[in-house]
Amino acid sequence: MPQALLVVGLSLLAAWMLRALAPPSLLRDGKRLPVGLASQVGPGHHGADSVGAAPRPVSNEALPHFLGGAFLAVHLIAIVLVAGIPVLRLVRRKFVAQLSFALLAAAATGVSVVLAARFGYGDRVAFRDALIGGVDVARYAFVIAIAVVVIFGLPGNPQVRSRG
């Protein structure tokens, strides 16, 4: 259970960074909202208005965009952690397993920021900016994961928890 809360917490951290990276592409009531460029009506194919334009966004509010980024990040982080845990079960030393889990969680969170920025905003967010945001989030994720693993132990491996 603590590891599930860890994944949710890391995804919220990733979504927070995505919100900071979001390109301002729509103004409403003086606030800039992150909406993809493709969702705006504009000149279409060969200059014809509204031809080939993508549909309008589901919502112009900031909260659905934040929750969507968190939802995408939780899936990306969970996939990487679930795929990496069987490898961690092979490690017999407690310290090495804990460090490896924290590194895996940090890498998953950092990569989720880069991928979610690419999926959510396309080329509106520079790869360099997304990478810098991913590294910032990965630092926080590493510290959080170390704290969770030290307090609650590794997920599903009682042998590693009991060894020194």
C-alpha positions in Angstrom: 0.0 0.0 0.0 2.7 2.6 0.7 4.3 1.9 -2.7 0.9 2.6 -4.4 0.8 5.9 -2.5 4.3 6.5 -3.6 3.3 6.1 -7.2 0.4 8.5 -6.8 2.5 11.0 -5.0 5.2 10.9 -7.7 2.7 11.3 -10.4 1.3 14.4 -8.7 4.8 15.7 -8.5 5.3 15.0 -12.2 2.0 16.7 -13.1 3.1 19.7 -11.0 6.2 20.0 -13.1 4.2 19.5 -16.3 2.0 22.4 -15.2 5.0 24.6 -14.8 6.3 23.6 -18.2 3.0 24.1 -20.0 3.1 26.5 -22.8 0.6 29.4 -22.5 -1.5 29.0 -25.6 -4.9 30.2 -24.6 -6.0 33.3 -22.6 -9.2 33.4 -20.6 -10.0 35.9 -18.0 -6.4 37.1 -18.1 -5.1 33.6 -17.1 -3.0 31.5 -19.4 -4.2 28.0 -19.8 -2.2 25.0 -21.3 -4.1 23.9 -24.4 -2.3 22.2 -27.3 -1.7 24.2 -30.5 -3.5 21.6 -32.6 -6.8 22.1 -30.6 -7.0 25.8 -31.7 -9.0 26.7 -34.8 -6.8 28.5 -37.3 -5.6 28.3 -40.8 -5.9 24.8 -42.1 -4.4 23.0 -45.0 -3.1 25.4 -47.7 -4.4 28.4 -45.8 -8.1 27.5 -45.8 -9.7 28.4 -42.5 -10.7 25.6 -40.1 -9.9 22.9 -42.6 -8.1 20.0 -40.9 -8.2 21.7 -37.5 -8.4 19.4 -34.6 -11.5 19.5 -32.3 -11.6 21.9 -29.5 -10.3 20.7 -26.1 -12.7 19.0 -23.7 -12.2 21.8 -21.2 -10.4 25.1 -21.1 -10.0 24.9 -17.3 -6.5 24.2 -15.8 -7.6 21.4 -13.4 -8.5 18.8 -16.1 -5.1 19.4 -17.7 -3.4 18.9 -14.4 -5.3 15.7 -13.6 -4.8 14.4 -17.2 -1.0 14.9 -16.8 -1.1 13.1 -13.4 -3.2 10.3 -14.9 -0.7 9.8 -17.7 2.3 10.0 -15.3 0.8 7.5 -12.8 0.5 5.0 -15.7 4.0 5.5 -16.9 5.6 5.3 -13.4 3.5 2.2 -12.5 4.6 0.4 -15.7 8.3 1.1 -15.1 8.1 0.2 -11.4 6.1 -3.0 -12.0 8.5 -4.1 -14.7 11.6 -3.3 -12.5 10.5 -5.0 -9.3 11.1 -8.6 -10.5 14.7 -7.5 -11.2 15.0 -6.0 -7.7 13.8 -9.3 -6.1 17.0 -10.9 -7.4 19.2 -8.5 -5.3 20.0 -10.0 -1.9 21.7 -7.0 -0.2 19.2 -4.6 1.5 21.1 -1.4 0.8 21.7 -2.2 -2.9 18.0 -3.2 -3.4 16.8 0.0 -1.6 19.1 2.2 -3.7 18.1 0.4 -6.9 14.4 0.9 -6.1 14.9 4.6 -5.4 16.9 5.0 -8.7 14.2 3.2 -10.6 11.5 5.4 -9.1 13.5 8.5 -9.9 14.2 7.4 -13.4 10.5 6.5 -14.0 9.3 9.8 -12.7 11.8 11.8 -14.7 11.0 9.9 -17.9 7.3 10.3 -17.3 7.7 14.1 -17.2 9.5 14.1 -20.5 7.0 11.7 -22.2 3.9 13.4 -20.8 5.2 16.8 -21.9 5.8 15.3 -25.4 2.4 13.6 -25.5 0.5 16.4 -23.9 2.1 19.4 -25.6 4.0 18.1 -28.6 6.7 20.4 -29.8 5.3 23.4 -27.9 7.6 22.4 -25.0 11.3 22.2 -25.9 12.9 18.8 -25.3 15.6 20.6 -23.2 13.0 22.2 -20.9 11.2 18.9 -20.5 14.5 17.1 -19.7 15.5 19.8 -17.1 12.0 19.5 -15.5 12.4 15.7 -15.5 15.7 15.9 -13.8 14.3 18.2 -11.2 11.4 15.9 -10.5 13.7 12.9 -10.5 15.8 14.4 -7.6 12.7 14.9 -5.5 11.4 11.4 -6.4 14.7 9.8 -5.4 14.6 11.4 -1.9 10.9 10.5 -1.5 11.5 6.9 -2.7 14.5 6.4 -0.3 12.4 7.6 2.6 9.5 5.2 1.7 11.8 2.2 1.1 13.6 2.8 4.4 10.4 3.2 6.4 8.2 0.5 4.7 10.7 -1.8 3.0 10.8 -3.0 -0.5 7.6 -4.1 -2.2 7.0 -7.8 -2.0 10.4 -9.1 -1.0 10.6 -10.1 2.7 14.1 -11.6 2.3 15.6 -8.3 1.3 13.9 -6.5 4.2 15.3 -8.8 6.8 18.9 -8.8 5.6 21.5 -6.1 6.4 
